[in-house]
Amino acid sequence: MPQLARADRLDVILDRDGATCIWCGRAFGPLIRPTTEHVVPRLKGGPSWLENEVAACRRCNSERGHRAPVDWLEECERRGWDPDAARLGRALTGLEEAITRTGGQRRARPYLDAQLRRLRRRLPRPAGARSPGRRSVAM
């Protein structure tokens, strides 16, 4: 399948994810313009596939730089912004599935796996759930 032009990819991403920045939660409009953001940075082997791209405002995209997505998510929370961890999880999982389907991406796989593990650790466990490998002790 031929690669879409950047503007067309951005339109698809906005339709898929909604018209807010994944990192700060601001709605896009005339003053806050959307950009395509690579979840796994190109520098770390991330492909320019739709599955690796989300919409971010210019401020967040430029300030994130090459930081890991979970590091930047935590920084956004420290700043009092409203990052979309669920959308980040969907993007990382979608990329993992695309890599499994398509193959390749040797450099991106370990980075992606580490980010997924870190993001999953952040999710709250359901009430009554035990950690894997831990035994309950009867009182």
C-alpha positions as CSV (number, residue, x, y, z in Angstrom):
1,M,0.0,0.0,0.0
2,P,1.5,3.4,-0.9
3,Q,2.3,5.8,1.9
4,L,-0.2,8.7,2.3
5,A,1.1,12.3,2.2
6,R,1.6,13.9,5.6
7,A,-1.5,16.1,5.5
8,D,-3.6,13.0,4.5
9,R,-2.1,11.0,7.3
10,L,-2.9,13.7,9.8
11,D,-6.5,13.7,8.6
12,V,-6.7,10.0,9.1
13,I,-5.2,10.3,12.6
14,L,-7.6,13.0,13.6
15,D,-10.5,10.9,12.4
16,R,-9.2,7.9,14.3
17,D,-8.2,9.6,17.6
18,G,-10.1,12.8,17.8
19,A,-9.1,16.4,17.6
20,T,-7.1,16.9,20.8
21,C,-3.4,16.7,21.6
22,I,-2.5,13.3,23.1
23,W,-0.1,15.0,25.5
24,C,-1.8,18.1,26.9
25,G,-5.4,17.5,25.9
26,R,-5.9,20.8,24.3
27,A,-8.5,20.9,21.4
28,F,-7.1,21.7,18.0
29,G,-8.3,24.9,16.3
30,P,-7.0,28.0,14.6
31,L,-4.5,28.8,17.3
32,I,-3.6,25.3,18.3
33,R,-2.5,23.4,15.1
34,P,-2.1,19.6,15.1
35,T,1.1,17.9,13.9
36,T,1.9,14.2,13.4
37,E,3.9,12.8,16.3
38,H,5.8,9.5,16.2
39,V,5.0,7.5,19.3
40,V,8.2,5.5,18.9
41,P,10.7,8.2,17.7
42,R,12.3,7.6,14.3
43,L,15.7,7.9,16.1
44,K,14.7,4.7,18.1
45,G,13.7,2.9,14.9
46,G,10.0,3.9,14.9
47,P,8.5,3.6,11.4
48,S,6.5,6.3,9.6
49,W,3.3,4.2,9.7
50,L,-0.1,5.4,10.7
51,E,0.1,3.0,13.7
52,N,3.1,4.9,15.0
53,E,1.6,8.3,14.6
54,V,-0.7,10.3,16.8
55,A,-1.8,14.0,16.8
56,A,0.0,16.4,19.0
57,C,0.1,20.2,19.2
58,R,3.3,21.8,18.0
59,R,4.3,22.8,21.5
60,C,4.2,19.2,22.9
61,N,5.7,17.8,19.7
62,S,8.7,20.1,19.9
63,E,9.1,19.9,23.7
64,R,9.0,16.1,23.8
65,G,11.9,15.8,21.3
66,H,13.2,12.2,21.5
67,R,12.0,11.4,25.0
68,A,10.3,8.1,25.6
69,P,6.5,8.3,25.3
70,V,5.9,7.1,28.9
71,D,8.6,9.6,30.2
72,W,6.8,12.4,28.4
73,L,3.4,11.3,29.6
74,E,4.7,11.5,33.2
75,E,6.2,14.9,32.5
76,C,2.9,16.1,31.1
77,E,1.1,14.9,34.2
78,R,3.7,16.7,36.4
79,R,2.9,19.9,34.5
80,G,-0.8,19.6,35.3
81,W,-1.8,18.8,31.7
82,D,-4.3,16.1,30.7
83,P,-2.4,13.5,28.7
84,D,-4.4,10.6,27.2
85,A,-2.7,7.5,28.5
86,A,-5.4,5.3,27.0
87,R,-4.8,6.7,23.6
88,L,-1.1,6.1,24.1
89,G,-1.8,2.5,25.1
90,R,-3.9,2.0,21.9
91,A,-1.2,3.5,19.7
92,L,1.6,1.4,21.3
93,T,-0.5,-1.8,21.1
94,G,-1.6,-1.0,17.5
95,L,2.1,-0.5,16.5
96,E,3.0,-3.8,18.2
97,E,0.2,-5.6,16.2
98,A,1.3,-3.9,12.9
99,I,5.0,-5.0,13.5
100,T,3.8,-8.5,14.2
101,R,1.8,-8.5,11.0
102,T,4.4,-6.8,8.8
103,G,7.6,-8.0,10.3
104,G,10.9,-6.1,10.4
105,Q,11.5,-3.1,12.7
106,R,14.3,-4.8,14.7
107,R,15.4,-1.6,16.4
108,A,11.9,-0.6,17.4
109,R,10.7,-3.8,19.0
110,P,12.7,-3.8,22.3
111,Y,12.0,-0.1,22.7
112,L,8.3,-0.7,22.1
113,D,8.2,-3.7,24.5
114,A,9.8,-1.6,27.2
115,Q,7.3,1.3,26.8
116,L,4.3,-1.1,26.8
117,R,5.6,-2.7,30.1
118,R,6.0,0.7,31.7
119,L,2.6,1.9,30.6
120,R,0.9,-1.3,31.8
121,R,2.6,-0.9,35.2
122,R,1.0,2.5,35.6
123,L,-2.5,1.1,35.1
124,P,-4.4,0.5,38.4
125,R,-5.2,-3.1,39.2
126,P,-8.8,-4.1,39.7
127,A,-9.9,-4.5,43.3
128,G,-9.1,-7.9,44.6
129,A,-6.5,-8.7,41.9
130,R,-3.3,-10.2,43.0
131,S,0.1,-9.6,41.5
132,P,1.4,-12.5,39.4
133,G,3.6,-14.9,41.3
134,R,2.3,-13.9,44.7
135,R,0.5,-16.4,46.9
136,S,-2.3,-15.4,49.2
137,V,-1.8,-16.3,52.8
138,A,-4.8,-17.5,54.9
139,M,-5.2,-15.7,58.2
